Amino acid sequence: MSKLSFKLKLFIFSVFAIAVPISLFAGLAISILNPSSSQILSLIGIGLTLTLIFSLLSILLFKKIVNSHFKKLFFLIEKTANFLPQQVKILKGDDDVEQIIRLFSSFKQTIGNYTQKQSDLENFIKFEREKLSCILSNISDPVIGIDNNFKIAFFNKPAAEILGIDPDDSLYQPLSQLFKFFIKNKELDIKQLIPLKSPGFSGVLFTGQDIKTVSLLNNKEAFVDMTVCQLQAGIANNLSSILVFHDSTKEKQLEAMKLDFVSMAAHELRTPLTSIKGYISVFIQENEKKLSEDQMMFIRRINTSAQQLSALVENLLGVARVERGAMTITTQPMDWVQNVQTIKEMFEHRAQEKRLDLEFKKPDVPIPTIQADSVRINEVLNNFVANAINYTEPGGKVTIWIEYKNNEVITHVTDSGRGIPKESLAHLFTKFYRVPGNLDQASKGNGLGLYISKAIVDLHKGRTWADSPGLGKGSTFSFSLPVVDSIISDLSVLTKKL
Ligand code: ADP
C-alpha cells in the first residue's frame, strides 16, 4: 500500500468515501419508489453497516496517507521547533492533524511575537539614537568619535566651536591632520592619546588634565581635560574610540591672571623686603649692645617677621614658576653625601637653639654621583630639614639618612616630632595644605614648601613621599633621585679600582 502513489491513494479514498454513500442512497431511493419491496429494512441495515465499515477504513487510510506524506513535514517542524521558544512542543501520542494545527498556530503566535519584538527593538534603537543625538548636540563639552583608522567619525557642535574643527570639512579627516595635543609643552602622538587595546576591550584608554589642543586648521588653542574610551563592539563597528573633552580654557585664563597678579605683587614686595631685612640686620649688629633687652626683643621680632614675609614672597614666586611650567633646572654632577653633610652643618645652630639632636647617618654603601641642580635640590633638602626642626618639640631628634637602591639615591629626613595623621598624608604635597593639628604654627608656615619641593623633585624625575605612624609619633619625609646608568658604571669602575 505504501508504494502506491499519493494520487492513487486519494482516488481509492474518494471512491470509498463518495461512491458507497451514493450507491446506498440510490438503493434506498429505488426501495421507496417501489414500496412493494420487502427488503427495505435489510437494505438500510446493510447500507448502514457498509457505511460504518467504509468510514472506518477511510479514516485509517487517511491516517496512513497523512503519516507517510507528512512525515517529512513533521521532521522539519520538529527541527524548527528546537529553535523556537518553549511554547512549540510536539506531544507524542497526539493526533497528527491536531499536532500540525497546534504547531502551525504556535508558529503563527511565535512569528507574531517576533514581529512585535522586532518592532519594539526598532523603536528602542530609534529612541536611543534620538537620546544620544540630543545629549551630543546639547552638552557644552566637545565629543569626537574616532574610527578604526584614527579618522573623525562624528563630532558635536562644541567640538567645532571650542577645538576649532571645520564643521563642513573635518568629517573622515585623520585626527592627526586636524590637531596637535600637548601635555606640559610636550607633544602627544596619536598612539599615546588613543592607545587602543584588543577588540572587545571596553573602558577608559587615557585620561589627562590641562592638555593643550592646537587646531591645525585655524591655530585655535584650547585647554582641556580629556578622557578617551574604547567601546566593546567599537572596532567591529568601525568606531575605535570616543574622545570626551572638558573645556578648561577659561579656568586656565583665570588661573593665569591670578598667577600674574601674585607674581607681580611678590616681585613688588621683594625689593623693599630685601632692604628691610638688610637694614634690620645692620641695625642689630650695630645696636645690639646699646639697646635694652625689651627693645632688642621687638627688633628681633621685626627681623623674624621680615624673614617670614620674605620666605612667603619667595614661595609665591616659586609657585608661580611651577604653575607656569617656568621652573627649570640645570643639572650637574654632585657628591650627594658631601652636600647633605654641608646642609646638616648649616642647620646645626637652629637645631641647638631648639634643643634638638640633629644627626646625619652616613650611608654604609658608596653612593653614586648624582645629576642635579644643586640650588633647587638643596631647596628641597632645606625645606625637609627646616620642617623637621619646626615641627619637633625641644628635646626631640632629627635624623638625615641616605639609601641607594633600585638605581635611586633616596634621602630621608626622620623626626620624632608631632607626626601626621593618616588622612593628611595624601594631601601634604598639595598647594597651601597644612595639617589641621599643626595650625598653631600658622604664623610660620604657608603650606607651599612641600608643593614646590615636589615640583623640583619631579623635574629631576624623582619621587617625593611622606610617612608617619600617626599624630605625636614623628614622621619621615623622603625624596629619590634617579641615577643614570653611565654614572652607575662609573661607580662600579671606581669601586673596583678602590
Ligand atoms: P609650611 O611648613 O610652610 O606650612 P610645607 O609645605 O613645608 O609648608 O608643609 C606643609 C604642612 O605639612 C605643614 O604645614 C605641616 O602641617 C606639615 N608638615 C611638614 N613637615 C612636617 C613634619 N616634619 N612633621 C609634621 N608635619 C609636617
Boltz pocket constraint, residues with backbone or C-beta under 6 A from the ligand:
constraints:
  - pocket:
      binder: B
      contacts: [[A, 383], [A, 384], [A, 387], [A, 388], [A, 389], [A, 391], [A, 415], [A, 417], [A, 418], [A, 419], [A, 420], [A, 428], [A, 430], [A, 433], [A, 434], [A, 435], [A, 436], [A, 438], [A, 444], [A, 445], [A, 446], [A, 447], [A, 448], [A, 449], [A, 450], [A, 451], [A, 475], [A, 477]]
      max_distance: 6.0
